[in-house]
Amino acid sequence: MWATVLSTGKIFGGLFLGWGIGANDSANVFGTAVATNSVRFRTAVILIAIFVVFGSILEGPKLFDEMKFSKQCTDTLALIATMAAALTVTFITYLSIPTSTSQAAVGAFMGIAVAGAGVGSVDWGKFMTMLICWIVNPIVSVFLCMALLKIFGRLLNVSVKSPRVRDRLIRGGLIVFGCYGAYALGANNVVVTTAPYYHAGMFGAVGSPGAARLAATVGGISIAVGALTYSRRVMLTIGKKITPLSPFSALMVVLTHSLALHIFTQMKVPVSSSQAVVGAVIGVGLYHGAKTVNRRTLVNIFLGWLTTPLIAAALSFGGAWLLG
């Protein structure tokens, strides 16, 4: 089965999209730790690569049957959708803006659905559920991070008096929570890389656990490769350009991001890793005073979130229309 899947060039779109997740969204996991010099970049990307594959294989398959917006999906349409999403994410990544790969993928899937069978064929109820989760995700992350800063800050001040011990605990926590964040990223986002190919039957019978597991494994590996090869630029944007972060604040950002992704994974909804971490970083800025937040960087990020699904939808619709 592996040879069959990898021998066709049509899977390239999913692999490219997975690479884009690794290059862009994996920065959310260790970006704050790397920017505060708490974890080396090389150590960070190796840990991301390992744990994102674990998360993809162990929990990623549960989302695959939910990621379908139209009744018909062929291998050609799957290629068009994933390539449209991947090109969109790559362009936004080149601009060093954290973007939403899950939104790009969903936008692209909607584009091929509309091009293939019209607006009426789309499962709009499922799309609206995802849209609500996308809106809630960064808002929840803002307030969750502020709460964690207050709770864990008090616990740390009361229970750990030695600055050296406190520093070691925070650095160790950044590694532990970073690994958890990579696991949650794989579990939640791997579905957008290979779900169209899964629904086209390229990984085996649709609905079988083995087919979903294989699709998640392939997608997880592609995410790991993206993290290893092209994630440094977005890491610096996340860690330094929104608001100044201390190692403790960085720790709370990573924990917030990881919890948010894992919660939505249990709800079987792929959400934006970038929105979770940016919401958490905004929470840090608001906790220490709104003046510390770089509003210009935030405007660029919000524009990236708004345009990402629209660009991906337009590209996939155009591709499906031309080849159809």
ABEGO torsion letter per residue (X at the ends): XAAAAAABAAAAAAAAAAAAAAAAAAAAAAAAAAAAGABBAAAAAAAAAAAAAAAAAAAAAAAAAABBABABBBAAAAAAAAAAAAAAAAAAAAAGBBBBAAAAAAAAAAAAAAAAAEAAABBAAAAAAAAAAAAAAAAAAAAAAAAAAAAAAAAAAAABABAAAAAAAAAAAAAAAAAAAAAAAAAAAAAAAAAAAAAAGAAEBBGBAAAAAAAAAAAAAAAAAAAAAAAAAAAAAAAAAABBBBAAAAAAAAAAAAAAAAAAAAAGBBBBAAAAAAAAAAAAAAAAEAAABBAAAAAAAAAAAAAAAAAAAAAAAAAAAAAX
